Amino acid sequence: MRILVVEDDPLVREFVVEALRDEGWNVIEAGEGEEALSQCRTKHPDVLVTDIKLPGRIDGWQIAERCRERDPGLPVIYVTGFSPVEARPVPDSLTLHKPYHPDRIVEAIRTMGKERPSFG
């Protein structure tokens, strides 16, 4: 499974990426919106994990919306440190609030990414 992780805090991103790679997953990283959109277009993730609040003009909501233009069924896990924030009402999405234990994100990805064919 290929997972795109979008997180502007390098320490949090490293923590999440390491936990996901320990599960044997192919993890793509991005630190801001433009980079995330480029990765989404070229790497075709099976699951998107994105922080909602990001530096620059593109936030996590916009990343998910644009990635879903290419793949309408893309599972999205929104991550936020600002409570309470509810995900926009789109199918196959959920919200995790920071701080979270790595087991929570691993479980969420297993649940959301199951039985999805990989693009490759």
C-alpha positions as a Markdown table, in Angstrom:
| # | Residue | x | y | z |
|---|---|---|---|---|
| 1 | Met | 0.0 | 0.0 | 0.0 |
| 2 | Arg | 1.3 | 3.5 | -0.9 |
| 3 | Ile | 0.5 | 6.2 | 1.7 |
| 4 | Leu | 1.0 | 10.0 | 1.2 |
| 5 | Val | 1.7 | 11.7 | 4.5 |
| 6 | Val | 1.4 | 15.5 | 4.5 |
| 7 | Glu | 2.7 | 17.1 | 7.7 |
| 8 | Asp | 4.6 | 20.4 | 8.0 |
| 9 | Asp | 6.2 | 19.6 | 11.4 |
| 10 | Pro | 9.3 | 17.6 | 10.5 |
| 11 | Leu | 9.5 | 15.7 | 13.8 |
| 12 | Val | 5.8 | 14.7 | 13.6 |
| 13 | Arg | 6.2 | 13.7 | 10.0 |
| 14 | Glu | 9.3 | 11.6 | 10.8 |
| 15 | Phe | 7.5 | 9.9 | 13.7 |
| 16 | Val | 4.5 | 9.0 | 11.5 |
| 17 | Val | 6.5 | 7.9 | 8.5 |
| 18 | Glu | 8.7 | 5.7 | 10.6 |
| 19 | Ala | 5.7 | 4.0 | 12.2 |
| 20 | Leu | 4.1 | 3.4 | 8.8 |
| 21 | Arg | 7.3 | 2.1 | 7.2 |
| 22 | Asp | 7.7 | -0.3 | 10.1 |
| 23 | Glu | 4.4 | -1.8 | 8.9 |
| 24 | Gly | 6.0 | -2.4 | 5.5 |
| 25 | Trp | 4.1 | 0.3 | 3.7 |
| 26 | Asn | 5.5 | 2.5 | 0.9 |
| 27 | Val | 5.4 | 6.0 | 2.4 |
| 28 | Ile | 5.6 | 9.2 | 0.4 |
| 29 | Glu | 6.2 | 12.5 | 2.3 |
| 30 | Ala | 5.3 | 16.1 | 1.8 |
| 31 | Gly | 5.8 | 19.1 | 4.0 |
| 32 | Glu | 3.4 | 21.5 | 2.3 |
| 33 | Gly | 0.5 | 21.7 | -0.1 |
| 34 | Glu | 2.1 | 22.2 | -3.5 |
| 35 | Glu | 4.5 | 19.3 | -2.8 |
| 36 | Ala | 1.7 | 17.1 | -1.7 |
| 37 | Leu | -0.3 | 17.8 | -4.9 |
| 38 | Ser | 2.7 | 17.0 | -7.0 |
| 39 | Gln | 3.2 | 13.7 | -5.1 |
| 40 | Cys | -0.5 | 12.9 | -5.5 |
| 41 | Arg | -0.3 | 13.4 | -9.3 |
| 42 | Thr | 2.8 | 11.3 | -9.8 |
| 43 | Lys | 2.8 | 8.7 | -7.1 |
| 44 | His | -0.9 | 7.7 | -7.0 |
| 45 | Pro | -1.3 | 7.0 | -3.2 |
| 46 | Asp | -3.8 | 4.4 | -1.9 |
| 47 | Val | -4.4 | 6.5 | 1.3 |
| 48 | Leu | -3.9 | 10.2 | 2.0 |
| 49 | Val | -2.9 | 11.3 | 5.6 |
| 50 | Thr | -2.9 | 15.1 | 5.7 |
| 51 | Asp | -2.6 | 17.7 | 8.4 |
| 52 | Ile | -5.4 | 20.2 | 7.9 |
| 53 | Lys | -3.5 | 23.4 | 8.7 |
| 54 | Leu | -0.4 | 23.8 | 6.6 |
| 55 | Pro | 1.8 | 26.7 | 5.6 |
| 56 | Gly | 1.2 | 28.4 | 2.3 |
| 57 | Arg | -2.0 | 28.8 | 0.3 |
| 58 | Ile | -3.0 | 25.1 | 0.1 |
| 59 | Asp | -4.4 | 23.4 | 3.2 |
| 60 | Gly | -5.3 | 19.8 | 3.9 |
| 61 | Trp | -8.9 | 20.2 | 2.8 |
| 62 | Gln | -7.8 | 21.4 | -0.6 |
| 63 | Ile | -5.2 | 18.6 | -0.9 |
| 64 | Ala | -7.8 | 16.0 | -0.3 |
| 65 | Glu | -10.3 | 17.6 | -2.7 |
| 66 | Arg | -7.7 | 17.8 | -5.5 |
| 67 | Cys | -6.3 | 14.3 | -5.0 |
| 68 | Arg | -9.9 | 13.0 | -5.1 |
| 69 | Glu | -10.4 | 14.7 | -8.5 |
| 70 | Arg | -8.1 | 12.0 | -9.8 |
| 71 | Asp | -9.2 | 9.2 | -7.5 |
| 72 | Pro | -12.7 | 9.9 | -6.1 |
| 73 | Gly | -12.6 | 6.9 | -3.7 |
| 74 | Leu | -9.2 | 7.9 | -2.1 |
| 75 | Pro | -9.4 | 7.3 | 1.6 |
| 76 | Val | -8.4 | 10.4 | 3.6 |
| 77 | Ile | -7.3 | 10.7 | 7.2 |
| 78 | Tyr | -7.3 | 14.3 | 8.3 |
| 79 | Val | -5.0 | 15.1 | 11.2 |
| 80 | Thr | -5.4 | 18.2 | 13.3 |
| 81 | Gly | -4.0 | 19.8 | 16.5 |
| 82 | Phe | -6.9 | 22.2 | 16.6 |
| 83 | Ser | -9.9 | 20.7 | 18.4 |
| 84 | Pro | -12.6 | 20.2 | 17.7 |
| 85 | Val | -12.4 | 20.1 | 13.9 |
| 86 | Glu | -14.7 | 17.8 | 12.0 |
| 87 | Ala | -13.8 | 16.5 | 8.5 |
| 88 | Arg | -15.8 | 17.9 | 5.7 |
| 89 | Pro | -18.6 | 15.4 | 4.9 |
| 90 | Val | -16.9 | 13.2 | 2.3 |
| 91 | Pro | -17.1 | 9.4 | 2.2 |
| 92 | Asp | -14.1 | 7.4 | 3.3 |
| 93 | Ser | -12.5 | 10.1 | 5.6 |
| 94 | Leu | -11.9 | 10.4 | 9.3 |
| 95 | Thr | -10.2 | 12.8 | 11.6 |
| 96 | Leu | -7.4 | 12.1 | 14.1 |
| 97 | His | -6.6 | 14.7 | 16.8 |
| 98 | Lys | -3.0 | 15.4 | 17.8 |
| 99 | Pro | -1.3 | 14.0 | 19.7 |
| 100 | Tyr | -2.1 | 10.5 | 18.7 |
| 101 | His | -0.3 | 7.2 | 19.3 |
| 102 | Pro | 1.2 | 5.6 | 16.1 |
| 103 | Asp | -1.0 | 2.5 | 16.7 |
| 104 | Arg | -4.1 | 4.7 | 16.0 |
| 105 | Ile | -2.9 | 5.9 | 12.6 |
| 106 | Val | -1.7 | 2.4 | 11.7 |
| 107 | Glu | -5.2 | 1.0 | 12.6 |
| 108 | Ala | -7.0 | 3.8 | 10.7 |
| 109 | Ile | -4.9 | 3.1 | 7.6 |
| 110 | Arg | -5.5 | -0.6 | 7.8 |
| 111 | Thr | -9.3 | 0.0 | 8.1 |
| 112 | Met | -9.5 | 2.7 | 5.4 |
| 113 | Gly | -7.1 | 1.1 | 2.9 |
| 114 | Lys | -8.3 | -2.4 | 3.0 |
| 115 | Glu | -9.3 | -4.0 | -0.3 |
| 116 | Arg | -8.4 | -1.0 | -2.3 |
| 117 | Pro | -6.6 | -1.9 | -5.5 |
| 118 | Ser | -3.2 | -0.2 | -5.8 |
| 119 | Phe | -2.4 | 1.9 | -8.9 |
| 120 | Gly | 1.0 | 0.7 | -8.9 |
